[in-house]
Amino acid sequence: IIGLNGLRADSCTNMDRAFADTRNLKFDLDNFHPDFGANWSASSTYRCFYRNGYALALASRGDIPEISNWDMSSVTDAREMFREAKLRPNSVLAPTWDLSNVASLLNFYYLGEGIQRINFSNVTITNTMTSMQNFAGATGATYLELDTVDFGANCVFSGCTTWQSAFADRGALVTLNLDSGVDFSGISVGTNWFLDVP
């Protein structure tokens, strides 16, 4: 999108499916302006990048969208944000987000490809969060890029009741970093949490 790196969206209140099914879109030369979403009051990023790059061959896939400093403090629905997105291999998602009003990260990166590390060390999650189901899960043996996931001290999971299939079939996952004080006392469903993870 030529000129995307010069745009701001200060008045935006909803990013629901904003770039969904952009199967040939890459964010290489024209990524988001650093302040694109820094001052808005968006309530939803549901399926925002669903199937972004889905039709691109492996060697042609694009950079991860530059969304690290989006203001997510008003977002209540961040489900499926990167579901089935196909990004450049070895990408790193390391945002600085306040997800304190988000209740579910269902399918956040489900069946996604290209992200090697999800670093939520600078993300805030509160006990409002109830579901991490299929957060970065997959099905089958082809989803092997993701090897590291980090959750920092501000990621509170005491209200989270389900982690079902959160990392299922991520055969390359070798590191899950959690704060020493992490509280999983609210879990009632952990089925297939790490199914087929080495």
C-alpha positions in Angstrom: 0.0 0.0 0.0 1.9 3.0 -1.3 1.9 5.8 1.3 0.9 3.6 4.2 4.0 4.7 6.0 2.8 8.3 6.0 -0.7 7.7 7.3 -2.1 8.0 10.8 -5.4 6.6 12.1 -6.0 8.8 15.2 -9.8 8.8 14.8 -10.2 5.0 14.2 -12.5 3.2 16.6 -12.5 -0.3 15.0 -9.9 -2.3 13.1 -12.1 -5.4 12.8 -10.9 -7.4 9.7 -9.1 -4.2 8.4 -6.5 -6.2 6.5 -8.2 -9.6 6.5 -7.8 -11.9 3.4 -5.1 -9.6 2.0 -3.5 -12.7 0.5 -1.0 -11.0 -1.7 -0.3 -7.9 0.4 3.2 -7.4 1.8 4.4 -4.7 4.3 8.0 -4.5 3.0 8.5 -1.1 1.5 5.4 0.6 2.9 4.8 -0.5 6.4 2.7 1.3 9.0 3.8 4.8 10.2 5.2 4.5 13.8 2.2 6.5 15.1 -0.5 4.9 12.9 -2.3 3.5 15.8 -0.6 5.2 18.7 -3.4 7.6 19.5 -6.6 6.0 18.6 -9.4 4.3 20.6 -9.9 1.2 18.6 -12.2 -1.4 20.3 -11.4 -4.4 18.1 -8.6 -5.9 16.1 -10.5 -9.1 15.4 -9.0 -10.9 12.4 -7.1 -7.7 11.5 -4.4 -9.6 9.6 -6.3 -12.9 9.0 -4.6 -14.7 6.1 -2.4 -11.8 5.3 0.1 -13.1 2.7 -1.8 -16.4 2.4 -1.3 -16.8 -1.3 2.4 -15.9 -1.4 5.2 -18.5 -1.9 7.6 -18.9 0.9 10.4 -16.8 -0.7 8.0 -14.0 -1.5 6.4 -13.5 1.9 6.5 -10.0 3.5 7.6 -8.4 6.7 5.5 -8.5 9.8 3.3 -5.4 10.1 4.8 -2.6 12.2 2.2 -2.5 14.9 4.4 -2.8 18.0 3.2 0.5 19.5 -0.4 0.5 18.6 -2.6 1.7 21.5 -4.5 -1.5 22.4 -5.8 -0.2 25.7 -9.4 0.2 24.5 -9.4 -3.1 22.6 -11.8 -5.7 23.9 -11.6 -8.2 21.0 -8.2 -9.3 19.7 -9.2 -12.8 18.6 -7.7 -14.3 15.5 -5.5 -11.2 14.8 -2.9 -13.2 12.9 -4.8 -16.3 12.2 -3.4 -18.2 9.1 -1.2 -15.2 8.2 1.9 -16.2 6.2 4.8 -13.9 6.9 8.5 -13.8 6.1 10.4 -16.6 7.9 12.2 -15.7 11.2 9.9 -12.8 12.0 9.6 -11.6 15.5 6.4 -10.2 17.1 7.5 -8.0 20.0 4.8 -5.4 20.8 4.3 -3.0 23.6 0.6 -3.4 24.2 -1.9 -2.9 27.0 -4.3 -5.8 26.6 -5.9 -5.2 30.0 -9.5 -5.1 28.5 -9.1 -8.1 26.3 -10.9 -11.2 27.4 -9.7 -13.7 24.8 -6.8 -14.3 22.5 -8.5 -17.2 20.9 -6.8 -18.3 17.7 -4.5 -15.3 17.9 -1.8 -16.9 15.7 -3.6 -20.2 14.9 -2.1 -21.9 11.8 0.1 -18.9 11.2 3.5 -19.2 9.5 6.7 -17.1 9.6 6.8 -15.9 13.2 9.8 -17.4 15.0 9.3 -15.6 18.3 6.3 -14.1 20.0 7.7 -11.8 22.7 5.0 -10.5 25.1 7.6 -9.3 27.6 6.2 -5.8 27.3 2.6 -6.7 27.0 0.1 -6.2 29.8 -2.6 -8.9 30.4 -4.9 -8.8 33.3 -7.3 -11.3 35.0 -9.9 -10.1 32.5 -8.3 -12.6 30.1 -10.3 -15.9 30.2 -9.2 -17.7 27.1 -5.8 -18.5 25.4 -7.3 -21.4 23.4 -5.4 -22.1 20.2 -3.3 -18.9 20.9 -0.5 -20.2 18.7 -1.7 -23.7 18.0 -1.6 -25.5 14.7 -2.6 -28.9 13.2 -0.1 -31.1 11.5 3.7 -31.2 11.2 4.2 -28.2 8.8 4.1 -25.4 11.3 7.7 -25.5 12.6 8.9 -21.9 12.7 7.7 -20.8 16.2 10.5 -21.7 18.7 10.1 -19.1 21.4 7.3 -17.5 23.3 7.8 -15.0 26.1 5.2 -13.7 28.7 6.5 -11.0 31.0 5.7 -10.1 34.6 2.7 -8.0 33.5 1.0 -11.0 31.9 -1.5 -12.0 34.5 -3.3 -15.3 33.8 -5.1 -16.0 37.1 -8.5 -15.4 35.4 -7.7 -17.5 32.4 -9.8 -20.7 32.4 -8.7 -22.3 29.1 -5.4 -22.9 27.5 -6.7 -25.7 25.3 -4.4 -26.4 22.3 -2.6 -23.1 23.0 0.7 -24.4 21.4 -0.5 -27.7 19.9 1.6 -29.0 17.0 4.2 -26.3 17.2 7.0 -28.8 16.7 9.8 -26.3 16.9 8.8 -24.7 20.2 11.6 -25.2 22.6 11.3 -22.1 24.9 8.4 -20.8 26.9 9.4 -18.0 29.2 7.1 -17.2 32.1 7.5 -14.9 35.1 8.3 -16.7 38.3 5.1 -15.5 39.9 2.8 -16.7 37.1 -0.6 -17.9 38.4 -2.5 -20.6 36.5 -4.9 -21.3 39.3 -8.0 -20.5 37.2 -7.4 -23.1 34.5 -10.2 -25.6 34.0 -9.4 -26.7 30.5 -5.8 -27.5 29.5 -6.5 -30.2 26.9 -3.8 -30.6 24.3 -2.0 -27.5 25.7 1.4 -28.8 24.3 0.2 -31.6 22.1 3.1 -32.9 19.9 5.5 -30.3 21.2 8.9 -31.9 21.8 
